[in-house]
Amino acid sequence: MSKKTFGPQPLLFPMPAVLVGVTIEGKANFMTAAWCGITAYKPPSLMIGIHKERYTLQGIKPNGAFSVNVASVEQVKMVDYCGIYSGTKKDKSRVFKIFHGTLKEAPLIEECPVNLECQVKHIVDMESHIVVLGKIMETHVSESCLAEGKADTKKIDPLIFSFPDGQYWRMGEPIGRAFQLGKEK
Ligand SMILES: Cc1cc2nc3c(=O)[nH]c(=O)nc-3n(C[C@H](O)[C@H](O)[C@H](O)COP(=O)(O)O)c2cc1C
């Protein structure tokens, strides 16, 4: 088998394209993040890799709270907007309709089908980025994205990002059930 090496690269497929919500000086701010992933089930937790220069960090550290809003394909232009412009230059508090859950400093986006309210548990310095580990305190799912009472992936139509081509994607078709197909091998 022939392989080419590229040195250390952050090459994982796919990445989500979520919107991280914080409150800075009383105002909501949203940042696009692809470096976001689940870290534990008990308690349900996740991580985000945030570059040290991001304005968003100014909301995470003092409040100890943030939101992760799962965008759908429909919101791609707004997601890209929040990934191009910093809250230091543009007021991103008016881009979306905002609501609040239990964590008052974690603004949630009405248009996004899934909203996770997170409490900061750990902050880890990884040189270029700060890794924020958050405990998921509450989960909101749009009623229109439920099927048989559960979050429905197809209806959510989550926005996906890939590196190094820098493209947004939509999910394809399901190909089989996990923890099942392996039994047929
Ligand atoms: C698709 C996409 C994914 C991004 N992922 C991240 C990320 O995971 N971490 C990060 O620090 N910045 C990421 N960025 C860049 C920030 O979203 C961007 O710098 C934004 O303006 C920061 O907003 P703020 O300064 O208001 O916090 C991403 C941008 C795009 C377009």
The ligand as a Gaussian input file, in Angstrom:
#p B3LYP/6-31G(d) Opt

LIG

0 1
 C      -16.317000      26.970000       8.732000
 C      -15.573000      27.699000       9.805000
 C      -15.113000      27.008000      10.912000
 C      -14.399000      27.661000      11.928000
 N      -13.989000      26.953000      13.021000
 C      -13.333000      27.587000      14.018000
 C      -12.950000      26.869000      15.189000
 O      -13.242000      25.684000      15.360000
 N      -12.269000      27.553000      16.143000
 C      -11.939000      28.882000      16.024000
 O      -11.314000      29.445000      16.930000
 N      -12.325000      29.583000      14.928000
 C      -13.016000      28.980000      13.939000
 N      -13.420000      29.687000      12.838000
 C      -13.110000      31.115000      12.749000
 C      -14.046000      31.979000      13.630000
 O      -15.393000      31.580000      13.481000
 C      -13.890000      33.453000      13.219000
 O      -12.568000      33.882000      13.459000
 C      -14.894000      34.373000      13.912000
 O      -14.848000      35.636000      13.292000
 C      -14.606000      34.537000      15.400000
 O      -15.624000      35.296000      15.960000
 P      -15.414000      36.201000      17.274000
 O      -14.144000      37.004000      17.068000
 O      -16.650000      37.062000      17.292000
 O      -15.296000      35.261000      18.418000
 C      -14.145000      29.066000      11.824000
 C      -14.623000      29.761000      10.709000
 C      -15.333000      29.104000       9.715000
 C      -15.853000      29.872000       8.520000

